[in-house]
Amino acid sequence: MDYSKSGNPKGARSTLRGPDHGQKGAPRQVKPPRETQEQLLARMKAAAAAKKDPRA
């Protein structure tokens, strides 16, 4: 009996992945620069001030 032919078929091993997946030889993904703490605090204060002022 040929046991290699029994069972479920093997899945495709060499299928290409989606375009968002970094392929071999693809350029590295560049992450956007992180926000500094001063920028974060300024943004949070502006959002809090805008929330307090009903006219804005």
MODELLER restraints for C-alpha pairs under 7 A, 6 or more apart:
rsr = mdl.restraints
at = mdl.atoms
rsr.add(forms.Gaussian(group=physical.xy_distance, feature=features.Distance(at['CA:50:A'], at['CA:56:A']), mean=6.23, stdev=0.5))
